[in-house]
C-alpha cells in the first residue's frame, strides 16, 4: 500500500533554532515530491523535487530528496514566529495530477 | 487573476441532502483536483481531472461526483450527504507544464448533521 509518512508529528522550538522535517514514502510510479506550508488556510507551495541529491533553497528554507532511501527533508534555519504552520509533504505518482499527502508536521516557533 | 476560487466558504447540510461545491480557476490550468482534509488524516484526493471532459477517481471517491465541461470549472457534487463527509474541502489546479505545482483554493468547510 502506498504511503507518505511525515515526522515528527509536531515540534515546538524557539526563535532562531534550526529544524529538520522528515518525509518518507513508499509510492509506486513516483514522479515528484512536493513540500507545502499550511497556515490555517489553503496550502502554499514551497518546493518540488524530482532528482536525488539536488538541494532546493529559498531563503532560510531548503530541501533535498533521496530517491534511493525514499525520503526527503525540509530544513528551516533561524526560525521565526512566522514559520509556525503545518508543513505538508506530497508525492506525485502515476501519469499526472495524482498525489498522496502525508499528515503533516505542525511547527510552532515561540519567541 | 483571481486564482482558484471556491464557493461556498461554509455550509451546513442535513443527512441525505445533496449539494454542489463550486470551484473555478482563471489560470487556464489543465489539471484540477478535489481534496478533503480531516484532522490527523492529511489531504486525501477525491477526484481529479487532466482536462475538460476527462475525470478520474482518487483515493476516496465514494459519495462524490464530478464533471469537467470547461477548463475553468470543476464542481464537486455530494449526492446524499452523510456525517462522515464533514470535512474541509480544497480544490486545486496546476498547469500541464511539468512543474506540477498545485494552486489551492481557500477551502469549503462542510458540516453534515
Backbone of each chain as ProteinMPNN parsed JSONL, in Angstrom:
{"seq_chain_A": "XXXXXXXXXXXXXXXXXXXXXXXXXXXXXXXXXXXXXXXXXXXXXXXXXXXXXXXXXXXXXXXXXXXXXXXXXXXXXXXXXXXXXXXXXXXXXXXXXXXXXXXXXXXXXXX", "coords_chain_A": {"N_chain_A": [[0.855, -1.202, 0.0], [0.561, 2.156, -0.903], [2.218, 4.885, 0.711], [2.803, 7.907, 2.562], [4.817, 9.246, 4.942], [5.221, 11.451, 7.558], [7.493, 12.992, 9.826], [8.708, 14.789, 12.719], [5.381, 14.511, 14.235], [4.633, 16.817, 15.509], [6.233, 19.835, 16.594], [7.95, 21.979, 18.753], [9.735, 24.897, 18.922], [12.266, 27.378, 19.72], [12.558, 30.765, 18.653], [15.041, 31.325, 16.208], [16.152, 28.826, 16.311], [17.2, 25.884, 14.456], [15.421, 23.695, 12.351], [14.573, 20.367, 11.295], [12.546, 18.703, 9.118], [10.972, 15.646, 8.321], [10.212, 13.414, 5.621], [9.106, 10.412, 4.533], [8.584, 7.926, 2.029], [6.624, 5.446, 0.348], [5.817, 4.787, -2.6], [4.344, 3.725, -5.529], [5.393, 4.133, -8.908], [6.596, 6.703, -8.71], [6.812, 10.237, -9.221], [7.372, 12.892, -8.449], [8.242, 14.911, -5.562], [6.699, 17.066, -3.309], [6.716, 19.973, -1.229], [4.659, 21.742, 1.034], [3.372, 24.64, 2.744], [1.089, 25.209, 5.321], [-1.039, 27.459, 6.73], [-3.496, 27.579, 8.62], [-5.216, 27.825, 6.494], [-5.451, 27.55, 2.955], [-3.024, 25.289, 1.54], [0.25, 26.422, 0.656], [2.646, 26.459, -1.924], [5.978, 25.253, -1.588], [8.408, 23.784, -2.408], [9.389, 21.718, -5.214], [10.64, 18.537, -5.875], [12.528, 16.441, -7.905], [14.809, 15.09, -8.525], [17.457, 13.165, -7.096], [19.603, 14.3, -4.477], [19.934, 16.951, -5.223], [19.876, 20.061, -3.912], [17.243, 22.222, -3.063], [16.707, 25.648, -2.564], [15.266, 28.334, -0.713], [15.54, 31.256, 0.544], [15.586, 30.973, 3.968], [14.8, 28.389, 3.924], [15.3, 25.036, 2.889], [15.549, 22.063, 0.879], [15.885, 18.569, 0.224], [16.099, 15.578, -1.719], [16.147, 12.058, -1.486], [16.193, 9.514, -3.52], [16.944, 6.922, -3.437], [16.891, 6.034, -0.794], [14.347, 6.77, -0.29], [13.274, 9.222, 0.865], [12.736, 12.604, 2.002], [13.975, 15.729, 3.204], [13.123, 18.725, 4.908], [14.584, 21.673, 5.679], [14.697, 24.321, 8.01], [16.253, 27.205, 8.781], [17.327, 29.482, 11.404], [14.765, 30.034, 12.65], [11.586, 31.753, 12.645], [8.743, 33.378, 14.193], [6.809, 33.559, 12.273], [7.154, 31.274, 10.815], [5.643, 29.354, 11.936], [3.412, 26.811, 11.378], [1.649, 24.21, 9.574], [3.486, 21.796, 7.92], [3.39, 20.221, 4.899], [3.986, 17.24, 3.12], [3.975, 15.942, -0.129], [3.533, 13.369, -2.521], [3.777, 12.918, -5.909], [2.378, 10.76, -8.311], [2.058, 8.147, -10.802], [0.429, 8.974, -13.882], [0.104, 11.652, -13.841], [-1.032, 14.435, -11.964], [-1.929, 13.09, -9.702], [-1.79, 12.717, -6.302], [-0.332, 11.727, -3.211], [-0.664, 12.71, 0.089], [1.188, 13.415, 3.078], [0.471, 13.385, 6.643], [1.346, 15.668, 7.768], [3.558, 17.975, 9.511], [3.338, 19.742, 12.423], [4.553, 22.802, 13.175], [5.604, 24.893, 15.722], [6.795, 28.004, 16.551], [8.237, 29.666, 19.129], [8.583, 32.883, 20.683]], "CA_chain_A": [[0.0, 0.0, 0.0], [1.332, 3.396, -0.986], [2.083, 5.74, 1.878], [3.721, 9.028, 2.8], [4.868, 9.384, 6.399], [5.994, 12.61, 7.988], [7.883, 13.03, 11.231], [7.769, 14.408, 13.766], [4.014, 14.995, 14.025], [4.628, 18.211, 15.935], [7.535, 20.327, 17.023], [7.93, 23.327, 19.321], [11.114, 25.388, 19.003], [12.409, 28.802, 19.992], [13.054, 31.584, 17.532], [16.475, 31.215, 15.983], [16.548, 27.42, 16.191], [17.13, 25.226, 13.148], [14.605, 22.481, 12.416], [14.588, 19.451, 10.15], [11.311, 17.936, 8.998], [11.23, 14.455, 7.525], [9.135, 12.819, 4.835], [9.495, 9.167, 3.879], [7.482, 7.5, 1.157], [6.629, 4.2, -0.419], [4.791, 5.089, -3.599], [4.614, 3.137, -6.842], [5.393, 5.095, -10.022], [6.953, 8.028, -8.185], [7.175, 11.25, -10.219], [7.988, 14.047, -7.793], [7.869, 15.143, -4.173], [6.454, 18.484, -3.106], [6.51, 20.477, 0.131], [3.729, 22.85, 1.163], [3.178, 25.248, 4.063], [-0.336, 25.49, 5.526], [-1.277, 28.286, 7.915], [-4.929, 27.734, 8.901], [-5.993, 28.047, 5.275], [-5.011, 26.665, 1.881], [-1.577, 25.068, 1.436], [1.006, 27.186, -0.343], [3.745, 25.669, -2.459], [7.347, 25.617, -1.212], [9.403, 23.183, -3.291], [9.174, 20.463, -5.901], [11.901, 17.823, -6.042], [12.396, 15.266, -8.755], [16.104, 14.406, -8.654], [18.164, 12.93, -5.839], [20.84, 14.977, -4.156], [19.986, 18.359, -5.638], [19.202, 20.84, -2.887], [16.487, 23.407, -3.471], [16.766, 26.632, -1.47], [14.508, 29.573, -0.831], [15.776, 31.974, 1.791], [16.025, 30.128, 5.098], [14.275, 27.039, 3.735], [15.959, 24.213, 1.88], [15.014, 20.711, 0.857], [16.632, 17.637, -0.601], [15.415, 14.308, -1.937], [16.974, 10.863, -1.654], [15.296, 8.556, -4.173], [17.376, 5.56, -3.131], [16.382, 5.72, 0.544], [12.937, 7.152, -0.326], [12.883, 10.234, 1.832], [13.106, 13.991, 1.766], [13.982, 16.56, 4.4], [12.926, 20.17, 4.77], [15.308, 22.384, 6.736], [14.411, 25.746, 8.209], [17.267, 27.78, 9.679], [16.992, 30.757, 12.044], [13.298, 30.066, 12.609], [10.861, 32.94, 13.09], [7.365, 33.028, 14.578], [6.042, 33.425, 11.034], [7.314, 29.93, 10.256], [4.67, 28.474, 12.59], [2.474, 26.323, 10.361], [1.746, 22.774, 9.288], [4.252, 21.558, 6.7], [2.872, 19.026, 4.24], [4.769, 16.598, 2.076], [3.094, 15.253, -1.074], [4.225, 12.63, -3.574], [3.031, 12.768, -7.149], [2.637, 9.428, -8.867], [1.231, 7.78, -11.948], [0.589, 9.69, -15.15], [-0.036, 13.091, -13.664], [-2.082, 15.026, -11.154], [-2.351, 12.227, -8.605], [-0.883, 12.995, -5.194], [-0.546, 11.269, -1.851], [-0.148, 13.65, 1.078], [1.411, 12.999, 4.444], [-0.432, 14.025, 7.595], [1.886, 16.98, 8.106], [4.277, 18.272, 10.754], [2.917, 21.032, 12.971], [5.69, 23.519, 13.756], [5.309, 26.097, 16.494], [8.004, 28.744, 16.903], [7.896, 30.595, 20.208], [9.58, 33.972, 20.755]], "C_chain_A": [[0.885, 1.243, 0.0], [1.135, 4.242, 0.266], [3.154, 6.816, 1.904], [3.667, 9.311, 4.296], [5.767, 10.561, 6.768], [6.318, 12.512, 9.475], [8.742, 14.266, 11.497], [6.359, 14.917, 13.45], [3.913, 16.451, 14.441], [5.954, 18.56, 16.571], [7.347, 21.725, 17.599], [9.372, 23.763, 19.508], [11.096, 26.867, 19.376], [12.916, 29.513, 18.747], [14.562, 31.459, 17.429], [16.964, 29.784, 15.852], [16.5, 26.986, 14.736], [16.328, 23.942, 13.302], [14.752, 21.673, 11.141], [13.312, 18.622, 10.193], [11.546, 16.799, 8.012], [9.985, 13.972, 6.794], [9.674, 11.55, 4.184], [8.31, 8.659, 3.074], [7.733, 6.105, 0.598], [5.488, 4.359, -1.408], [5.219, 4.493, -4.924], [4.544, 4.228, -7.907], [5.601, 6.533, -9.549], [7.301, 8.974, -9.329], [7.897, 12.43, -9.567], [7.53, 14.124, -6.35], [7.761, 16.641, -3.971], [6.298, 18.789, -1.627], [5.587, 21.701, 0.065], [3.731, 23.358, 2.603], [1.694, 25.578, 4.197], [-0.514, 26.218, 6.849], [-2.776, 28.527, 8.08], [-5.768, 27.998, 7.649], [-5.438, 27.118, 4.203], [-3.5, 26.481, 1.911], [-0.963, 25.966, 0.374], [2.287, 26.432, -0.667], [5.097, 26.183, -1.971], [8.354, 25.1, -2.241], [8.819, 21.987, -4.039], [10.522, 19.831, -6.183], [11.653, 16.611, -6.923], [13.683, 14.457, -8.813], [16.774, 14.269, -7.3], [19.348, 13.862, -5.713], [20.932, 16.429, -4.549], [19.175, 19.179, -4.649], [18.468, 22.017, -3.517], [16.487, 24.363, -2.281], [15.868, 27.819, -1.787], [14.645, 30.29, 0.497], [16.311, 31.05, 2.866], [15.546, 28.682, 4.962], [15.079, 26.319, 2.66], [15.412, 22.803, 1.985], [15.846, 19.853, -0.081], [15.885, 16.311, -0.635], [16.441, 13.191, -2.078], [16.073, 9.764, -2.217], [15.724, 7.114, -3.933], [16.795, 5.127, -1.786], [14.927, 6.149, 0.711], [12.558, 8.12, 0.793], [13.329, 11.611, 1.36], [13.161, 14.696, 3.115], [13.764, 18.018, 4.008], [13.622, 20.816, 5.966], [14.856, 23.838, 6.797], [15.441, 26.258, 9.209], [16.767, 29.097, 10.252], [15.483, 30.974, 12.07], [12.743, 31.358, 13.196], [9.436, 32.539, 13.436], [6.478, 32.862, 13.345], [6.202, 32.079, 10.353], [6.344, 28.945, 10.889], [3.583, 28.099, 11.587], [2.516, 24.8, 10.377], [2.476, 22.634, 7.955], [3.846, 20.197, 6.141], [3.837, 18.543, 3.173], [3.785, 15.86, 1.172], [3.939, 14.561, -2.128], [3.301, 12.491, -4.77], [3.392, 11.445, -7.785], [1.777, 9.209, -10.103], [1.493, 8.664, -13.155], [0.361, 11.184, -15.027], [-1.227, 13.456, -12.806], [-2.665, 14.091, -10.103], [-1.311, 12.357, -7.501], [-1.314, 12.255, -3.944], [0.1, 12.295, -0.92], [0.148, 12.939, 2.386], [0.47, 13.762, 5.374], [0.092, 15.369, 8.082], [2.674, 16.993, 9.401], [3.846, 19.659, 11.2], [4.102, 21.672, 13.683], [5.195, 24.757, 14.482], [6.628, 26.73, 16.898], [7.632, 29.775, 17.958], [8.992, 31.639, 20.364], [10.556, 33.762, 21.913]], "O_chain_A": [[1.822, 1.364, 0.789], [0.036, 4.312, 0.815], [4.244, 6.662, 1.353], [2.6, 9.582, 4.847], [6.918, 10.644, 6.342], [5.521, 12.014, 10.27], [9.431, 14.742, 10.595], [6.172, 15.674, 12.496], [3.2, 17.234, 13.814], [6.697, 17.69, 17.026], [6.666, 22.559, 17.003], [10.148, 23.079, 20.176], [10.052, 27.518, 19.352], [13.608, 28.933, 17.91], [15.271, 31.484, 18.435], [18.058, 29.542, 15.343], [15.859, 27.619, 13.897], [16.522, 23.189, 14.257], [15.018, 22.208, 10.065], [13.034, 17.931, 11.174], [12.227, 16.967, 7.0], [8.863, 14.105, 7.281], [10.598, 11.612, 3.373], [7.16, 8.938, 3.411], [8.867, 5.664, 0.41], [4.331, 4.094, -1.084], [6.334, 4.731, -5.388], [3.725, 5.142, -7.811], [4.875, 7.447, -9.94], [7.983, 8.593, -10.28], [8.912, 12.905, -10.077], [6.554, 13.484, -5.96], [8.628, 17.398, -4.408], [5.805, 17.96, -0.862], [5.707, 22.558, -0.81], [4.042, 22.627, 3.543], [1.105, 26.162, 3.287], [-0.2, 25.702, 7.922], [-3.269, 29.592, 7.708], [-6.937, 28.366, 7.766], [-5.0, 26.011, 4.514], [-2.769, 27.406, 2.265], [-1.568, 26.236, -0.664], [2.922, 25.847, 0.209], [5.338, 27.389, -1.942], [9.065, 25.884, -2.87], [7.888, 21.333, -3.569], [11.439, 20.493, -6.668], [10.702, 15.857, -6.72], [13.652, 13.264, -9.117], [16.669, 15.159, -6.455], [20.016, 14.18, -6.698], [21.926, 17.084, -4.237], [17.957, 19.029, -4.548], [18.997, 22.712, -4.384], [16.292, 23.949, -1.138], [15.727, 28.245, -2.933], [13.949, 29.97, 1.461], [17.357, 30.423, 2.7], [15.862, 27.844, 5.807], [15.483, 26.911, 1.66], [14.888, 22.393, 3.021], [16.431, 20.343, -1.046], [15.144, 15.968, 0.287], [17.478, 13.366, -2.716], [15.289, 9.157, -1.486], [14.959, 6.186, -4.194], [16.278, 4.019, -1.643], [14.336, 5.907, 1.763], [11.636, 7.862, 1.567], [14.161, 11.76, 0.465], [12.472, 14.302, 4.056], [14.163, 18.468, 2.934], [13.288, 20.538, 7.117], [14.661, 24.491, 5.772], [15.491, 25.796, 10.349], [15.9, 29.751, 9.672], [14.986, 31.982, 11.568], [13.323, 31.966, 14.096], [8.969, 31.479, 13.019], [5.505, 32.108, 13.376], [5.47, 31.768, 9.413], [6.232, 27.81, 10.425], [2.919, 28.967, 11.021], [3.308, 24.188, 11.094], [2.116, 23.287, 6.975], [3.945, 19.171, 6.814], [4.422, 19.331, 2.429], [2.857, 15.219, 1.665], [4.947, 15.106, -2.579], [2.177, 12.004, -4.648], [4.556, 11.047, -7.802], [0.88, 9.998, -10.401], [2.63, 9.054, -13.42], [0.42, 11.903, -16.024], [-2.296, 12.856, -12.914], [-3.796, 14.293, -9.662], [-0.119, 12.142, -7.72], [-2.504, 12.159, -3.644], [1.248, 12.694, -1.111], [-0.538, 11.989, 2.763], [-0.238, 14.673, 4.943], [-0.631, 16.123, 8.733], [2.487, 16.144, 10.273], [3.972, 20.631, 10.455], [4.595, 21.143, 14.679], [4.458, 25.567, 13.92], [7.477, 26.083, 17.511], [6.808, 30.655, 17.71], [10.175, 31.341, 20.202], [11.455, 34.578, 22.118]]}, "seq_chain_B": "XXXXXXXXXXXXXXXXXXXXXXXXXXXXXXXXXXXXXXXXXXXXXXXXXXXXXXXXXXXXXXXXXXXXXXXXXXXXXXXXXXXXXXXXXXXXXXXXXXXXXXXXXXXXXXXXX", "coords_chain_B": {"N_chain_B": [[-5.923, 38.335, -11.878], [-7.805, 35.909, -10.298], [-7.123, 33.473, -9.398], [-7.64, 30.363, -7.839], [-10.937, 29.827, -7.046], [-13.437, 29.128, -4.616], [-16.725, 28.219, -3.768], [-19.469, 27.451, -1.569], [-17.967, 29.236, 1.283], [-18.543, 28.225, 3.771], [-20.754, 25.617, 4.847], [-23.681, 24.046, 6.013], [-25.232, 21.003, 6.156], [-28.041, 18.761, 6.183], [-28.229, 15.278, 6.948], [-28.524, 13.26, 4.095], [-29.216, 15.281, 2.343], [-28.416, 16.908, -0.79], [-25.743, 18.593, -2.503], [-23.751, 21.001, -4.325], [-20.381, 21.747, -4.498], [-18.625, 24.516, -5.59], [-15.949, 25.179, -7.87], [-13.577, 27.183, -9.421], [-11.126, 28.266, -11.791], [-8.895, 30.697, -13.128], [-6.595, 30.506, -14.576], [-6.095, 29.051, -16.755], [-5.389, 26.411, -16.333], [-4.782, 22.978, -16.957], [-4.99, 20.783, -15.274], [-7.026, 19.761, -12.579], [-8.186, 19.277, -9.211], [-9.909, 17.708, -6.463], [-9.78, 17.716, -2.947], [-10.168, 16.37, 0.349], [-9.777, 17.379, 3.722], [-9.12, 16.105, 6.773], [-8.868, 16.08, 10.361], [-5.755, 14.864, 11.461], [-5.514, 13.244, 9.241], [-4.432, 14.285, 6.981], [-4.355, 15.535, 3.562], [-6.629, 14.164, 1.283], [-7.125, 12.733, -1.86], [-9.993, 13.18, -3.808], [-11.391, 13.298, -6.368], [-10.057, 13.809, -9.66], [-8.984, 15.737, -12.523], [-7.637, 15.748, -15.773], [-8.082, 17.364, -17.865], [-10.568, 19.168, -19.797], [-13.574, 17.396, -19.946], [-12.466, 15.035, -19.041], [-12.264, 12.968, -16.33], [-11.32, 11.394, -13.22], [-11.153, 8.902, -10.599], [-9.971, 9.45, -7.252], [-8.353, 8.7, -4.156], [-10.519, 8.572, -2.309], [-13.329, 8.381, -3.464], [-16.015, 7.71, -3.062], [-19.418, 8.588, -2.766], [-19.258, 11.022, -3.933], [-19.504, 13.047, -6.882], [-18.111, 14.225, -9.968], [-17.686, 16.567, -12.683], [-16.331, 17.86, -15.734], [-16.822, 20.16, -17.713], [-15.808, 22.447, -18.79], [-12.595, 24.114, -19.119], [-12.253, 25.865, -17.01], [-13.974, 25.278, -14.819], [-14.796, 23.065, -12.111], [-16.881, 21.373, -10.605], [-17.915, 19.814, -7.517], [-20.014, 17.287, -6.547], [-22.09, 16.344, -3.895], [-23.919, 13.559, -3.318], [-25.767, 12.383, -1.503], [-25.687, 13.539, 1.44], [-23.61, 12.597, 4.204], [-22.776, 12.243, 7.703], [-20.091, 11.468, 7.822], [-18.936, 12.861, 5.81], [-18.369, 15.321, 6.713], [-16.029, 17.811, 6.684], [-13.107, 19.66, 5.555], [-12.957, 20.987, 2.389], [-10.836, 21.176, -0.36], [-10.1, 22.642, -3.446], [-7.897, 22.309, -6.203], [-5.59, 23.465, -8.694], [-3.388, 22.938, -11.493], [-0.76, 23.661, -13.847], [-0.122, 22.035, -16.983], [2.686, 21.671, -17.377], [4.837, 20.339, -16.559], [5.746, 21.301, -14.167], [4.042, 20.825, -12.096], [3.246, 22.186, -9.815], [0.779, 22.794, -7.508], [-2.009, 24.948, -7.176], [-3.971, 26.049, -4.604], [-7.424, 26.455, -3.723], [-9.351, 28.51, -1.373], [-10.795, 26.851, 0.284], [-13.647, 24.958, 1.5], [-15.658, 24.704, 4.269], [-17.442, 22.089, 5.404], [-20.222, 20.905, 7.148], [-22.025, 18.137, 8.171], [-25.022, 17.259, 9.533]], "CA_chain_B": [[-6.047, 36.89, -11.674], [-8.403, 35.524, -9.026], [-6.543, 32.201, -8.979], [-8.644, 29.318, -7.646], [-11.993, 30.286, -6.152], [-14.362, 28.096, -4.171], [-17.922, 28.652, -3.054], [-19.419, 28.492, -0.535], [-16.878, 29.094, 2.258], [-19.074, 27.378, 4.841], [-22.044, 25.032, 4.523], [-24.214, 23.036, 6.918], [-26.243, 20.173, 5.48], [-28.628, 17.658, 6.943], [-28.004, 13.964, 6.352], [-29.402, 12.932, 2.978], [-29.313, 16.386, 1.381], [-27.368, 16.957, -1.809], [-25.296, 19.932, -2.838], [-22.587, 21.104, -5.203], [-19.32, 22.694, -4.165], [-18.131, 25.089, -6.836], [-14.532, 25.506, -7.979], [-13.23, 27.782, -10.707], [-9.787, 28.847, -11.88], [-8.763, 31.569, -14.292], [-5.194, 30.444, -14.986], [-6.048, 28.146, -17.911], [-4.719, 25.168, -15.964], [-5.468, 21.77, -17.439], [-5.212, 19.825, -14.194], [-7.774, 20.209, -11.402], [-8.392, 18.192, -8.253], [-10.627, 17.952, -5.211], [-9.265, 17.032, -1.775], [-10.762, 16.635, 1.644], [-8.781, 17.392, 4.785], [-9.668, 15.768, 8.074], [-7.829, 16.11, 11.403], [-4.936, 13.659, 11.581], [-5.545, 12.406, 8.027], [-3.814, 14.94, 5.833], [-5.208, 15.781, 2.406], [-6.886, 12.952, 0.503], [-7.634, 13.049, -3.18], [-11.335, 12.646, -4.039], [-11.455, 13.143, -7.822], [-9.187, 14.729, -10.358], [-9.228, 15.869, -13.959], [-6.448, 16.169, -16.524], [-8.512, 18.255, -18.933], [-12.017, 19.232, -19.985], [-14.167, 16.151, -20.402], [-11.741, 13.87, -18.518], [-12.176, 12.928, -14.866], [-10.989, 10.074, -12.695], [-11.301, 8.8, -9.145], [-8.797, 9.457, -6.402], [-8.336, 7.74, -3.042], [-11.771, 8.486, -1.541], [-14.345, 8.953, -4.359], [-17.382, 7.281, -2.8], [-20.336, 9.613, -2.282], [-18.992, 12.273, -4.649], [-19.425, 13.028, -8.343], [-17.542, 15.422, -10.586], [-17.705, 16.679, -14.136], [-15.428, 18.932, -16.178], [-17.306, 20.537, -19.042], [-14.952, 23.53, -19.274], [-11.292, 24.15, -18.467], [-12.264, 26.721, -15.822], [-14.842, 24.87, -13.709], [-14.706, 21.656, -11.705], [-17.76, 21.251, -9.438], [-17.964, 18.553, -6.771], [-21.387, 17.061, -6.085], [-22.386, 15.366, -2.86], [-25.181, 13.001, -3.792], [-26.634, 12.206, -0.342], [-24.684, 13.861, 2.448], [-23.524, 11.78, 5.416], [-21.888, 12.887, 8.696], [-18.689, 11.141, 7.532], [-18.435, 13.805, 4.812], [-17.971, 16.55, 7.399], [-14.613, 17.963, 6.377], [-12.748, 20.851, 4.792], [-12.729, 20.573, 1.01], [-9.979, 22.068, -1.136], [-9.937, 22.453, -4.872], [-6.571, 22.732, -6.62], [-5.326, 23.371, -10.128], [-1.982, 23.049, -11.848], [-0.536, 23.669, -15.295], [0.429, 20.776, -17.5], [3.95, 22.06, -17.984], [5.902, 19.599, -15.905], [6.098, 21.833, -12.852], [3.137, 20.144, -11.177], [2.909, 22.956, -8.627], [-0.665, 22.949, -7.377], [-2.536, 26.144, -6.55], [-5.156, 25.638, -3.866], [-8.456, 27.407, -3.364], [-9.393, 28.833, 0.059], [-11.445, 25.786, 1.039], [-15.053, 24.993, 1.942], [-15.853, 23.908, 5.495], [-18.762, 21.464, 5.316], [-20.68, 20.138, 8.305], [-23.242, 17.371, 7.905], [-25.597, 16.894, 10.841]], "C_chain_B": [[-6.645, 36.566, -10.321], [-7.777, 34.24, -8.51], [-7.612, 31.128, -8.938], [-9.677, 29.829, -6.645], [-12.923, 29.127, -5.832], [-15.553, 28.761, -3.496], [-18.768, 27.441, -2.711], [-18.19, 28.328, 0.347], [-17.288, 28.148, 3.382], [-20.422, 26.825, 4.392], [-22.413, 24.022, 5.598], [-25.323, 22.302, 6.184], [-26.845, 19.19, 6.473], [-28.319, 16.359, 6.2], [-29.025, 13.706, 5.251], [-29.56, 14.054, 1.958], [-28.193, 16.275, 0.364], [-26.956, 18.406, -2.023], [-24.082, 19.865, -3.742], [-21.632, 22.144, -4.662], [-18.717, 23.193, -5.477], [-16.632, 25.371, -6.751], [-14.286, 26.069, -9.368], [-11.809, 28.327, -10.646], [-9.666, 29.623, -13.179], [-7.333, 31.583, -14.812], [-4.995, 29.519, -16.192], [-5.277, 26.859, -17.602], [-5.509, 23.973, -16.466], [-5.841, 20.833, -16.299], [-6.016, 20.482, -13.076], [-8.089, 19.015, -10.52], [-9.272, 18.668, -7.105], [-10.015, 17.089, -4.108], [-10.205, 17.289, -0.604], [-9.663, 16.553, 2.695], [-9.483, 17.185, 6.113], [-8.552, 15.774, 9.106], [-7.081, 14.779, 11.462], [-4.864, 12.802, 10.336], [-4.81, 13.037, 6.863], [-4.834, 15.196, 4.735], [-5.388, 14.474, 1.642], [-7.603, 13.324, -0.788], [-8.989, 12.377, -3.407], [-11.503, 12.299, -5.513], [-10.479, 14.117, -8.449], [-9.513, 14.723, -11.848], [-7.951, 16.347, -14.634], [-6.809, 17.033, -17.729], [-10.017, 18.221, -19.054], [-12.515, 17.911, -20.563], [-13.54, 14.889, -19.842], [-11.676, 13.963, -17.001], [-11.832, 11.517, -14.436], [-11.064, 10.107, -11.175], [-9.954, 8.867, -8.456], [-8.911, 8.396, -5.333], [-9.703, 7.491, -2.429], [-12.951, 9.027, -2.351], [-15.794, 8.677, -3.961], [-18.23, 8.391, -2.196], [-20.191, 10.946, -2.982], [-19.005, 12.036, -6.159], [-18.778, 14.301, -8.834], [-17.819, 15.392, -12.079], [-16.797, 17.84, -14.506], [-15.825, 19.295, -17.605], [-16.49, 21.681, -19.631], [-13.604, 23.439, -18.575], [-11.37, 24.85, -17.117], [-12.944, 26.094, -14.607], [-14.735, 23.378, -13.407], [-15.568, 21.477, -10.454], [-17.724, 19.867, -8.823], [-19.367, 18.393, -6.198], [-21.423, 15.998, -4.995], [-23.789, 14.852, -3.126], [-26.202, 12.883, -2.662], [-25.732, 12.345, 0.873], [-24.787, 12.949, 3.673], [-22.599, 12.48, 6.401], [-20.412, 12.616, 8.439], [-18.086, 12.075, 6.478], [-18.177, 15.19, 5.42], [-16.459, 16.698, 7.273], [-14.374, 19.365, 5.822], [-12.351, 20.381, 3.398], [-11.9, 21.634, 0.291], [-10.001, 21.642, -2.604], [-8.542, 22.955, -5.245], [-6.461, 22.639, -8.134], [-3.833, 23.469, -10.36], [-1.825, 23.019, -13.358], [0.083, 22.349, -15.739], [1.77, 21.062, -18.172], [5.128, 21.361, -17.337], [6.259, 20.108, -14.533], [5.285, 21.17, -11.752], [2.899, 20.893, -9.884], [1.411, 23.163, -8.596], [-1.001, 24.254, -6.662], [-3.86, 25.772, -5.903], [-6.132, 26.793, -3.697], [-8.513, 27.578, -1.86], [-10.102, 27.782, 0.909], [-12.903, 26.049, 1.338], [-15.16, 24.112, 3.166], [-17.284, 23.403, 5.499], [-19.047, 20.672, 6.582], [-21.969, 19.449, 7.939], [-23.779, 16.871, 9.243], [-26.614, 15.772, 10.701]], "O_chain_B": [[-6.061, 36.908, -9.292], [-7.879, 33.936, -7.322], [-8.4, 30.988, -9.874], [-9.331, 30.217, -5.53], [-13.165, 28.258, -6.669], [-15.408, 29.733, -2.755], [-18.793, 26.481, -3.482], [-17.438, 27.369, 0.174], [-16.475, 27.368, 3.879], [-21.15, 27.48, 3.646], [-21.574, 23.239, 6.042], [-26.245, 22.923, 5.654], [-26.224, 18.838, 7.477], [-28.166, 16.35, 4.979], [-30.225, 13.904, 5.437], [-29.991, 13.809, 0.831], [-27.165, 15.642, 0.608], [-27.726, 19.329, -1.756], [-23.464, 18.813, -3.904], [-22.019, 23.282, -4.398], [-18.35, 22.408, -6.351], [-16.116, 25.75, -5.7], [-14.731, 25.504, -10.367], [-11.347, 28.787, -9.602], [-10.256, 29.258, -14.196], [-6.904, 32.563, -15.422], [-3.865, 29.244, -16.594], [-4.61, 26.291, -18.466], [-6.738, 23.953, -16.41], [-6.877, 20.17, -16.344], [-5.732, 21.61, -12.673], [-8.24, 17.892, -10.999], [-9.365, 19.861, -6.817], [-9.763, 15.899, -4.299], [-10.933, 18.282, -0.569], [-8.733, 15.755, 2.574], [-10.327, 17.983, 6.522], [-7.401, 15.5, 8.766], [-7.69, 13.71, 11.506], [-4.231, 11.746, 10.349], [-4.587, 12.376, 5.849], [-6.039, 15.085, 4.96], [-4.418, 13.761, 1.384], [-8.547, 14.114, -0.8], [-9.129, 11.167, -3.227], [-11.73, 11.141, -5.863], [-10.118, 15.126, -7.844], [-10.207, 13.843, -12.358], [-7.267, 17.239, -14.132], [-5.938, 17.392, -18.522], [-10.673, 17.35, -18.483], [-11.962, 17.382, -21.527], [-14.011, 13.787, -20.123], [-11.111, 14.908, -16.449], [-12.027, 10.562, -15.187], [-11.044, 11.168, -10.55], [-8.937, 8.414, -8.983], [-9.485, 7.329, -5.555], [-10.032, 6.361, -2.068], [-13.53, 10.042, -1.965], [-16.707, 9.333, -4.462], [-17.821, 9.052, -1.241], [-20.91, 11.896, -2.673], [-18.583, 10.989, -6.649], [-18.882, 15.344, -8.189], [-18.137, 14.353, -12.658], [-16.526, 18.707, -13.676], [-15.244, 18.805, -18.573], [-16.48, 21.867, -20.848], [-13.478, 22.765, -17.553], [-10.651, 24.489, -16.184], [-12.532, 26.35, -13.476], [-14.603, 22.548, -14.307], [-15.032, 21.434, -9.346], [-17.528, 18.87, -9.518], [-19.848, 19.251, -5.458], [-20.87, 14.908, -5.144], [-24.744, 15.63, -3.155], [-27.368, 13.239, -2.836], [-25.088, 11.381, 1.289], [-25.876, 12.582, 4.115], [-21.723, 13.237, 5.985], [-19.564, 13.435, 8.794], [-16.872, 12.083, 6.276], [-17.808, 16.123, 4.706], [-15.702, 15.826, 7.697], [-15.306, 20.149, 5.644], [-11.516, 19.49, 3.246], [-12.215, 22.823, 0.326], [-9.931, 20.459, -2.939], [-8.059, 23.926, -4.662], [-7.147, 21.842, -8.774], [-3.098, 24.012, -9.535], [-2.643, 22.433, -14.067], [0.727, 21.65, -14.957], [1.979, 20.754, -19.345], [6.28, 21.745, -17.541], [6.988, 19.444, -13.796], [5.76, 20.975, -10.633], [2.395, 20.304, -8.928], [0.833, 23.658, -9.564], [-0.364, 24.619, -5.674], [-4.759, 25.247, -6.56], [-5.735, 27.949, -3.549], [-7.808, 26.878, -1.133], [-10.014, 27.825, 2.136], [-13.344, 27.195, 1.421], [-14.807, 22.933, 3.132], [-18.228, 24.188, 5.587], [-18.224, 19.874, 7.032], [-22.904, 20.085, 7.452], [-23.096, 16.163, 9.983], [-27.196, 15.339, 11.695]]}, "name": "protein", "num_of_chains": 2, "seq": "XXXXXXXXXXXXXXXXXXXXXXXXXXXXXXXXXXXXXXXXXXXXXXXXXXXXXXXXXXXXXXXXXXXXXXXXXXXXXXXXXXXXXXXXXXXXXXXXXXXXXXXXXXXXXXXXXXXXXXXXXXXXXXXXXXXXXXXXXXXXXXXXXXXXXXXXXXXXXXXXXXXXXXXXXXXXXXXXXXXXXXXXXXXXXXXXXXXXXXXXXXXXXXXXXXXXXXXXXXXXXXXX"}
